[in-house]
C-alpha cells in the first residue's frame, strides 16, 4: 500500500512538472499572438496612410504605424525569461 502512495506521489510530481512546462509554452504562444496583433495594427496604419492626401496626416499615420511596430519589438516574444 505504501508503494502505491509512493508511485502516486511520483506521478503527481511528474504531472505538476509537465503542467508547468505546458503553461510556459502557452504563455509563449500568447506572446506570439500579441506580436501578430501589433504587426497587423502597424500594417493597418501604414496602409491607411496611403489613402490620405494631406501630407501631415500621412506622416502621422506612418508615425503611428512605426510606433506600434517598435512597441512590438519591445515584447518578449522569444521567451528569454525561461529557466532553461
N, C-alpha and C positions, 0 to 999 in steps of 0.2 A: 504494500500500500504506500509506503514511503517512496518507493521507486516511482510510482505513478505521479506523486506530487513533485518529485524532482524533475521528471520528464515534462510535466505540465508547466513548471516554473521555467524550464529551459525554453520550451516552445513559446511561452508568454514573452520572455525576454527577446526572443528572435522576432516575434510579431511586432513588438514595440520598436525594435531597430528598423525593421522593414517599413513600418508606418512612418517613422521619422524620415527615412530616405524618400519615401513617396511624397511626403509633404514638401521636401526640398525641391523635388522635380516639379511638383505642382506650382510652387512659388516661382520657379524659373519660367514655366510656361505662362504664368500670369504676366511676368515682366516682358516676355516676347509679345504678348497680346497688346500690352500698353505701348510698346515701341511701335507696333504696326499702326495703332491708332494715331500716335504722334506723327508718323510718316504720312498717313492719309490726310491728316489735317494740314500739314505743311504743304503737301502737294495741292490740296484744295486751294489754299491761299495763293500759291504760285500760279495755278491755273486761272483763278478768278481775276487775278491782276491783269491778265491779258485782255479782259473784256472792257476795262475802263479806259477812257480816252484821256482823262486828266492825269498828268504825269505824277502829281503828288499822291493821288490815290493809288496808282500803280506801285509807287515806291513804298507806300505804307503797307500795302498787301504783301509785297515781296519781303519787306522787313518782318512782318508778322509771320510769314512762312519760314523765314530764316530763324526767327526766334524760337518757333516751335521745333524746328529741326535741330537746333543746337541744344534745346532743352531735352530732346530725345537722347542726345549724346551723353547727357549727364545721368541718364538712367543706368542702373547696374544690370544690364541685360545678360551679361555672361555669367553672372552669379559668382563673382570673385570673392564673396564673403563665405563661400562654402568651406568647410573644415577639412577638406581632403588634401 
